[in-house]
Amino acid sequence: MQRTWQNYPGSQGLIDLVMFRIPTRVALHPGSVQQLPQVLAGLGSKHVLVLTDQGVRSALWFDDVLSLCGSHDLDDSIEPNPKHHSIDRLGEQARAGSYDAVIGIGGGSVLDAAKAVSMLAANLGPVASFEGKNRFPNPSIPFIAIPTTCGTGSEVTWVSVISVPEEKRKISVKGDGMFPAFALVDSNLIESLPHHLIASTGMDAFTHAVEAIIGKPSNPTSDILALEAIQLLWTYLVDACTETGATHAKERVMRASTLAGMAFGNADVGAVHCLSESIGGVLDLPHGLLNTLLLAPTLSYQQDSIQEPLGRIASAVGVELDVFVYALTERIRELPLSDWKSLDINPDLFDELARLAEGNGSNPSNRMNMTARDYRAILESL
């Protein structure tokens, strides 16, 4: 049996302690994807499963990256907000193919899907049966994450978020055995990313960093990483979304995304994600855009409970606390994004969405005790 920390004597219950961990080996610089052959050689990988989506596969650089993958099979069927039945199908393929590694090339949906598939390659059963923390007995086969957006942070976290449409919800499968073995974070891969995707994924990362700081599980290490991510995104995200956006700005935004992933992966998220995941689970809307549009209203609603950590965030970007939410709203308006009204969410769904948000696994991480009534109030404010 391969040793993991879970089966060492005396390790029972360690998962609930506040500990910072990041076992993933991270290359965080332009051109880092070129290290992929050495990574595979170091893992002793002979035949890998490469997962992506059709949009990424159509990118001009994709064939060049694929040529670095050695002997492989390719599946480009990953959909936005990946569905559990798709993951189960790919899990069966991974077990039948006897792959020795999985490579995910894409945004958050692809990386979450590939992360789950690498776990299922070593564990028999549907992905939904492993919902929760460390529910699977065997560690994943090696997973190499190559992000192609600047927001998810999935390349350095232990969680995979999967949609279950029949139940109108998203589930989180997480465990120490699910951390990617390697993350190759190469900002060259977002040079051709549409501006609205840079904006929405960048604000997803900003939300990760903010919620990592204002939540109850915050810790000193996560705070340092989150504040650096916030400063980088506040400074460079707007420039990264323009026609004349410098390569320098995109590199800084990509770096911030991974730093924010390290932060929230060790400190959790909160009310913004509770609502965005409930809406995404019911209506299959873009996660990053939802977080962007929900962030300022949620911070405003919770402000009395988060004065101290929000003050540190405001100070980090050079804004007075009493005008921070206003300044954030104005900054978001500079981004090429749709507004809340364009999502056309039926108010008749508010009760269901609020109830699902209260039941989200991250709800206890809020400093403010958030009930369905509170979540409905936020939705009504929009």
C-alpha positions in Angstrom: 0.0 0.0 0.0 1.3 3.4 -0.9 1.8 5.6 2.2 -0.2 8.8 2.5 -0.4 11.0 5.6 -3.8 9.6 6.3 -2.6 6.0 7.0 0.3 7.0 9.3 -0.2 6.1 13.0 -1.6 9.0 15.0 -2.8 11.0 11.9 -6.5 10.6 12.5 -8.2 13.9 12.7 -5.3 16.0 11.4 -7.5 17.1 8.4 -9.5 19.4 10.7 -6.4 21.2 12.1 -5.5 24.6 10.6 -2.3 23.8 8.7 -0.9 25.4 5.6 0.0 22.9 2.9 1.0 23.1 -0.7 2.6 19.8 -1.9 2.3 20.8 -5.6 5.5 21.7 -7.3 4.8 25.0 -9.1 6.6 26.6 -12.0 5.4 30.2 -12.2 6.9 32.0 -15.2 6.4 32.5 -18.9 7.6 29.5 -20.9 7.2 27.1 -18.0 5.1 24.7 -20.1 8.3 23.8 -21.9 9.4 21.9 -18.8 6.6 19.3 -19.4 8.8 16.6 -21.0 11.2 16.7 -18.0 8.3 16.6 -15.6 6.9 13.5 -17.3 10.3 11.9 -17.4 10.8 12.5 -13.7 7.5 10.9 -13.0 8.4 7.9 -15.1 5.2 8.4 -17.2 5.0 6.3 -20.3 1.4 7.0 -21.4 -0.8 9.8 -20.2 -4.4 11.0 -20.6 -4.7 14.6 -21.8 -7.9 16.4 -21.0 -9.1 19.7 -22.4 -12.1 21.5 -23.9 -12.8 22.3 -27.6 -12.1 26.0 -27.1 -8.6 25.4 -25.8 -7.9 22.7 -28.4 -8.6 25.4 -31.1 -5.9 27.7 -29.7 -3.0 28.3 -32.0 -0.5 27.1 -29.4 -2.3 23.9 -28.5 -0.6 21.5 -30.9 2.8 22.7 -29.8 1.9 22.0 -26.1 0.4 18.7 -27.1 3.6 17.7 -28.8 5.3 17.9 -25.4 3.0 15.3 -23.8 4.8 12.2 -25.1 2.7 9.1 -25.7 -0.9 10.2 -24.9 -4.6 9.9 -25.6 -6.6 13.1 -25.9 -10.1 13.9 -24.9 -11.5 17.4 -25.5 -15.0 16.9 -24.3 -14.8 18.8 -21.0 -17.8 21.1 -20.7 -18.2 24.3 -18.6 -19.2 23.5 -15.0 -18.2 19.8 -15.6 -21.0 17.3 -15.0 -20.7 14.2 -12.8 -21.7 11.8 -15.6 -18.9 13.2 -17.8 -16.4 12.7 -15.0 -17.6 9.1 -14.4 -17.2 8.3 -18.1 -13.7 9.6 -18.1 -12.9 7.9 -14.9 -13.8 4.6 -16.4 -11.7 5.4 -19.4 -8.7 6.3 -17.2 -9.0 3.0 -15.3 -9.3 1.0 -18.5 -6.4 2.8 -20.1 -4.0 2.1 -17.3 -2.6 5.6 -17.7 0.3 6.6 -15.4 -0.6 10.4 -15.3 -3.3 12.8 -16.3 -2.6 16.2 -17.8 -5.3 18.9 -17.7 -4.8 21.9 -20.1 -7.5 24.5 -19.6 -9.4 26.7 -17.3 -11.1 25.9 -14.0 -13.6 23.4 -15.5 -10.9 21.4 -17.2 -8.6 21.4 -14.2 -11.3 20.4 -11.8 -12.5 17.7 -14.2 -9.0 16.3 -14.8 -8.3 16.4 -11.0 -11.3 14.3 -10.4 -10.5 11.9 -13.2 -7.0 11.4 -11.8 -8.6 10.5 -8.5 -11.1 8.1 -10.1 -8.2 6.4 -12.0 -7.1 5.0 -8.6 -10.5 4.6 -7.0 -13.6 2.6 -8.1 -17.0 4.3 -7.9 -18.9 7.4 -9.2 -17.4 10.7 -8.4 -20.5 11.8 -6.3 -19.8 9.0 -3.9 -16.6 10.8 -2.9 -18.2 14.1 -2.0 -16.6 15.7 1.0 -13.1 15.5 2.5 -10.8 12.5 2.0 -13.5 10.1 1.2 -11.4 8.1 -1.3 -9.0 5.4 0.0 -6.2 5.7 -2.6 -4.3 8.8 -3.7 -4.7 10.0 -7.3 -2.4 9.0 -10.0 -0.1 12.0 -10.8 -1.9 15.0 -12.2 -0.2 17.8 -14.0 -2.1 21.1 -14.2 -1.5 23.6 -17.1 -3.9 26.5 -16.5 -5.0 28.6 -19.5 -7.0 31.2 -17.6 -6.0 33.5 -14.8 -8.6 32.9 -12.1 -9.3 29.4 -11.0 -6.3 28.5 -8.8 -7.3 24.9 -9.3 -3.7 24.1 -10.2 -2.7 24.4 -6.5 -5.8 23.2 -4.6 -7.1 19.9 -3.3 -10.7 20.4 -4.5 -12.7 19.5 -7.6 -16.1 21.2 -8.0 -18.5 19.1 -10.1 -22.1 19.8 -11.2 -24.9 17.4 -10.5 -27.7 18.8 -12.7 -30.3 16.3 -11.5 -30.0 17.7 -8.0 -29.5 21.3 -9.1 -26.3 21.7 -7.1 -22.5 21.5 -7.2 -20.5 19.1 -5.1 -16.9 19.4 -3.8 -14.6 16.4 -3.8 -11.5 17.2 -1.9 -8.6 15.4 -0.3 -4.8 15.6 0.3 -4.4 12.9 -2.4 -5.9 15.2 -5.0 -3.3 18.0 -5.1 -1.7 18.3 -8.5 1.8 16.8 -8.6 3.0 19.7 -10.8 1.5 23.0 -12.0 3.1 24.7 -15.0 1.7 28.2 -14.9 2.7 29.9 -18.2 1.3 33.3 -18.9 2.1 32.9 -22.6 -0.9 30.7 -22.8 -3.3 33.6 -22.0 -1.9 36.0 -24.6 -4.8 35.2 -26.9 -7.5 34.8 -24.2 -10.5 37.0 -24.9 -10.6 40.1 -22.8 -13.9 39.2 -21.1 -12.4 35.9 -19.9 -9.3 37.6 -18.6 -11.7 39.9 -16.7 -14.0 37.3 -15.3 -11.3 34.8 -14.3 -9.1 37.6 -12.9 -12.0 38.7 -10.7 -12.6 35.1 -9.7 -9.0 35.1 -8.4 -9.6 38.5 -6.7 -12.7 37.0 -5.0 -10.6 33.9 -3.9 -8.1 36.2 -2.3 -10.6 38.5 -0.6 -12.6 35.6 0.9 -9.4 33.9 2.0 -8.7 36.9 4.2 -12.1 37.8 5.5 -13.2 34.2 6.4 -12.8 32.5 9.8 -10.2 29.9 8.6 -7.7 32.7 7.5 -4.2 32.2 8.6 -1.0 34.3 8.4 0.5 32.4 5.5 -2.7 32.5 3.4 -3.1 36.2 4.2 0.3 37.1 2.9 -0.3 35.3 -0.4 -3.9 36.7 -0.7 -2.8 40.3 -0.1 -0.1 40.0 -2.8 -2.7 38.6 -5.2 -5.1 41.4 -4.4 -2.4 44.1 -5.0 -1.4 42.5 -8.3 -5.0 42.2 -9.6 -6.0 45.7 -8.4 -3.0 47.1 -10.3 -2.8 45.1 -13.5 -6.2 43.4 -14.3 -7.7 46.4 -16.1 -4.6 46.8 -18.3 -4.5 43.0 -19.0 -8.0 43.3 -20.5 -7.2 46.0 -23.1 -6.1 45.8 -26.7 -2.8 47.4 -25.7 -2.6 45.3 -22.6 1.1 44.5 -21.9 2.5 41.0 -21.7 3.8 42.2 -18.3 0.3 42.8 -17.0 -0.9 39.4 -18.1 2.0 37.7 -16.4 1.2 39.6 -13.1 -2.4 38.6 -13.3 -1.5 34.9 -14.0 0.8 35.0 -11.0 -1.9 36.5 -8.8 -4.3 33.7 -9.8 -2.0 31.0 -8.5 -1.1 32.9 -5.3 -4.8 33.4 -4.6 -5.4 29.6 -5.2 -2.7 28.8 -2.6 -4.4 31.2 -0.2 -8.0 30.1 -0.5 -7.0 26.4 -0.8 -5.8 26.7 2.8 -8.3 29.2 4.1 -11.6 28.5 2.2 -14.0 30.9 0.5 -17.3 32.2 1.8 -20.6 33.8 1.1 -19.8 35.0 -2.5 -18.9 31.4 -3.5 -21.8 30.0 -1.6 -24.2 32.1 -3.7 -22.3 31.7 -7.0 -22.1 27.9 -6.7 -25.8 27.7 -5.9 -26.7 29.8 -8.9 -24.2 27.9 -11.1 -25.6 24.6 -10.0 -29.2 25.5 -10.8 -28.7 27.7 -13.9 -25.2 26.6 -15.3 -24.0 30.2 -15.5 -20.3 31.3 -15.6 -18.6 31.0 -12.2 -16.2 33.8 -12.6 -18.8 36.3 -13.8 -21.1 35.4 -10.9 -18.4 35.9 -8.4 -17.5 39.3 -10.0 -21.1 40.6 -9.8 -21.8 39.2 -6.3 -18.6 40.4 -4.6 -19.3 44.0 -3.8 -22.9 43.5 -2.7 -21.9 40.7 -0.4 -19.0 42.6 1.1 -21.4 45.5 1.7 -23.9 43.2 3.4 -21.3 41.7 5.6 -19.2 44.8 6.3 -20.0 45.2 10.0 -18.6 41.6 10.6 -15.5 42.0 8.5 -14.2 45.5 9.4 -10.7 44.4 10.5 -9.8 42.1 7.6 -11.5 44.3 5.0 -9.5 47.2 6.4 -6.3 45.4 5.7 -7.4 44.7 2.1 -8.4 48.4 1.6 -5.0 49.5 3.0 -3.2 47.1 0.7 -4.7 48.8 -2.4 -4.5 52.4 -1.0 -8.2 53.0 -0.4 -10.0 54.1 2.7 -12.1 51.4 4.3 -15.3 53.5 4.2 -15.1 53.8 0.4 -13.5 50.4 -0.5 -16.7 48.7 -1.7 -17.5 51.8 -3.8 -14.0 51.8 -5.3 -14.3 48.1 -6.0 -17.6 48.6 -7.8 -16.0 51.4 -9.9 -13.0 49.2 -10.7 -15.3 46.3 -11.9 -17.1 48.8 -14.2 -13.9 49.3 -16.0 -13.8 45.7 -17.0 -15.4 44.3 -20.2 -18.1 42.3 -18.5 -21.9 41.9 -18.6 -24.0 43.2 -15.7 -26.3 41.4 -13.4 -29.5 42.2 -15.4 -28.0 40.4 -18.4 -28.1 37.1 -16.5 -31.9 37.3 -16.4 -32.3 35.3 -13.1 -35.9 34.8 -12.2 -36.7 36.2 -8.7 -39.0 33.2 -8.2 -35.7 31.2 -7.8 -34.4 33.4 -5.0 -35.7 31.2 -2.2 -34.2 28.0 -3.7 -30.9 29.7 -4.4 -30.7 31.2 -0.9 -31.4 27.8 0.7 -28.7 26.1 -1.4 -26.2 28.9 -0.5 -26.9 28.4 3.3 -26.3 24.6 2.8 -23.0 25.2 1.0 -20.0 23.5 2.7 -18.2 26.9 2.9 -21.0 28.7 4.6 -19.6 28.0 8.1 -16.4 29.8 7.1 -18.2 33.2 7.1 -17.5 35.4 10.1 -21.1 36.5 9.9 -23.7 33.8 10.5 -25.3 33.7 7.1 -28.8 32.2 6.7 -31.0 31.7 3.7 -32.7 35.0 4.7 -29.3 36.8 4.4 -28.5 35.3 1.0 -32.0 36.2 -0.3 -31.4 39.8 0.9 -28.2 40.0 -1.2 -30.0 38.7 -4.2 -32.8 41.2 -3.8 -30.3 44.0 -3.5 -29.2 43.2 -7.0 
